[in-house]
């Protein structure tokens, strides 16, 4: 298992690398992630509707083993499931310390 970084986005946009068949560089994608690091007023911490739609509507992220997209905010860790539903997994610092 390894982490493959996608290209860095601009502001509030993500540039997603090609990932046909839920694979990248010949490896199966089991999860994807991005951050919501900004904590000031007007910055959304939880997954946005755009985040949910991007996972739900991406035809290349349809694999039995794809768990979904992690959204790592300053305080909480979220999971956007392949169907677009969102679960709060716990406090970011505590969850990442377990990894």
N, C-alpha and C positions, 0 to 999 in steps of 0.2 A: 504494500500500500504506500502511496505517496501523494503529496499535495502538488498540484500543477496550477500555478498562478495564471489567471487570464490577464489580458492586457489591462493596464491601469485605466480607469475611466476618467471622465472630466466632470468635476462637480458632482451632480446627482445622477450621473449616467454610467452604465457599465458597458464595456465593450466585450461581448461574449465571443470567445474563440469558437471556431467550428467544432461541433461535437455530434456528428451523425451517428445514429444508432446508440446514443447514450455512451459514446466512447470518445476518448481524446488521447492522442499519441499511442494508440493501440490498446489503451487501458479502459476498463469499464468504469463509468462514473457511478459512484455509490452515493455521493452527496455533493452539493455545491454550497458556496457560502459567499456572503459579502458583508460589509460592515455598515453600520449607521453610527459613526463616531462623533458626530456633532451633537452637542447637548444644549446649545443656546435656544432661545425662544424661536419658534417656527420650525425647528428641526424635528422631524418625526423619528421616534425611536423604534416603534413597532413596525412590522412590515406594512408597506403601503399596498393599496389596491393594485398598483403597477407591479410591485414585487409578486403579489399573489397571481396576477394574470400571466406574468412572464413565465412562471413555473407551470401553471395549469395549461397554458396554450402552447408550450414549446413541444413540438412533435418529436424532437430529438431527445427529450428527457423522459421517454416512455420505456422503462425497463422494469422488470419485476424486482430488481435489486436496488433501484434508485429510491433512496429514503426521502429526498427533498432538499430544500435549500435552507441552510442555516443563516439567520440574520443576527449578527453580533452587534448589539448596541452597547453603549457605555455601561448600562446597568443590568440588562436582561438579555438572555439568549433565547431566540425564537426558532421554530421550525415551520417552514412553509411546506406542507405535504404536496405530493404530486397533484392532488385534486384542488389545491389552492387554499385549503383550510390552514389555520395557524394555531400552533400550540406554543405556550410559554414553557420553556424547558427548565428555567431557573436563573439564578443570578450569574451573570457572565463570569465574574472573577472566580467564583466557587466552581462553576461547571468546567472552566478551562484549566483550573488547577488539578482536576481529576483526570484530565486527558493525558 
